[in-house]
C-alpha cells in the first residue's frame, strides 16, 4: 500500500535559517505529491503540490521537487520566519483528475525563534 | 474560492450523547467529502469517504454504526458521533473536492466528551 515517511520533529530554527524537511514515499503507479501546513488549532492548508516527476511545486518561498528516482519530495525554504512555525504534512494521492484518498505522513513540527 | 467550513468548531458533550458535525463547501459543489480524525501531535487518519447521494465508504477499523456519515447534498456532509465516549474525544477534520485531485480542508472540530 501507499505510505509517506517524514523526518521526525520538532525542528527548531532561528529566523532566516535554511529549512529542509525530508519526505519519502512508497506508492504504486504515479501519485501526486503535496505539502500541507497546519497552524495551531486550525485545519490543513495546501502549501504546494507536484503532479508528475521532476515537477517543482512552490509557494510563499517554499519549494519541493518530485523526485521519482529517489521517491522523495523534500520541502525547502531559504529563509524561515517566525510566522512559518506550524506543523507540515507531506501527502500523496494515488490518482489525478478525480477524487482520491490522501495518505499523510506523521507531520513535522517547525518552531522558528527570533 | 474553494472554502470549506465546519460547524461547530468546538463541542463538549456528555458521555452517551450524540454529536453532529457539519461540513460545508461554501463556493463550490463537492462530489466527494472525506472525514479525518487527528489525535494530538499525530497525523490525520482517514475515517471515511462520502459521495453525494450514496453510502459512505469506511476505512478499516472505523465503526460505521458509531460514526454516521450523511452526504445529502453537493455542499453538505455531516458526521454524527453516536453514543460518544471519552475515547472519541479528538479533532475531526473534513475535506472536500469538486471532482479534481486537490482536497480543500475545513478548519476542524474539536470534540471533547466528558
Interface residues (C-beta under 8 A of the other chain):
Chain A: X32 X36 X41 X42 X43 X44 X45 X46 X49 X51 X89 X93 X95 X96 X97 X98 X99 X100 X101 X102 X104 X105 X106 X107 X109
Chain B: X4 X6 X31 X32 X34 X41 X42 X43 X44 X46 X49 X51 X93 X95 X97 X99 X100 X101 X102 X103 X104 X105 X106 X107 X108 X110
